[in-house]
């Protein structure tokens, strides 16, 4: 049973699942998990989301992509701010009920064992909008809950895809609404959302237009899915996470996000 | 029953604009079965009292660590004397080692100690003590010396006569005022106002915390420097209540609360804390909340 079906079944905000609480995002059946607040001892956190396209076309570089995700998350552990980072990793493909499936919800880096990340098994089409909506929506909700508990919060989100949206429940209006909320500064001190294109030469124009129309902060194209480029992607993610976390408390997003990967 | 502690301090607006350091300090911790919370407020017209405040708080903590479980034994007066003696011994050594002067050491000392056997709060100087009950009510004690001239323990190493002189020259004169207030959901009730003699105040004000109160009623004990009384546009009782309104008790609960208080709630009324502010709190986790029996 997929995560989303479980959340649908529960229909309860904040249902307790061990140390993780599950939460619904809006009324569209999207859900996410995050560590219980009584387990969060610091004063402030950067929420990091890495959403990864696992549609069929990713199959050609499946292993390299998984390695890059592992490398990126593991590299965040070396950040001087690692104790103040909570990471959520989700996969997206139409093979999942609702388009997205969490590898894990927002949790501290010390609780994440990247060696336990399963093989991606790419298949299906690309519900890109669902992935963006889930990423930003979950960040907004968890950030609001954290802020209400006195934590300082900012966020950075990466959505990595090799193709255009072709099957989503979420609409452009839903995405725009969440992104607008994210940058309003009411709960999240600052938010950076990055759309990353990989092997995406054919749909680069589409992705650039989508990024602008939706209101995402950046579009980055890493070019072909070579091991070298994927390693660069991993380094870019960990560097950007560390930089955005160091910006927490300044009231503005990090200015140190590299122009190119 | 389990005990948790946390502390935080923040520079006041007046110190920022005047280029002064934060002269308040807070410290808390656990030593065996005893939890402690201490704050110190350095005199703004003294010497390097930012250093003095830290030394006073650190030495109080060290004295409590040294004495261990004995500090919450049945003989409160003995425990207080022992803490003061050990603290002074430590300070004498440190002052010599670091060539710290008398003027550097002009700092208050408020501390609370709590264990399953009960506890107490000892106030040497001015500031506020808060007891938060499990039913949410807050009992506040405010200690205020006349003429904005608080007692500093360092005076006892020197000639106390100038301090007594500043208050009229008679040790029996009442120069220390203690206000008690009870805050509940519905009201802010004045309980009493009592004055104490200079001699009494110099010995330090002792508030006993009964074993049964710890066991059945107490949720938090907190000590504040008088910075809590100088939050722009906010009554001191309201400021204290804000700082005790912990949204989440995990980890650095007091630090989170004060950061949010300073950056949001206080600055919504004005410049925020105009004087340096420090507080330290002990949380009592009862069995029903997960604290081991």
Interface residues (C-beta under 8 A of the other chain):
Chain A: X37 X38 X39 X40 X41 X42 X43 X148 X149 X150 X151 X152
Chain B: X246 X247 X248 X249 X250 X251 X252 X255 X256 X257 X259 X260
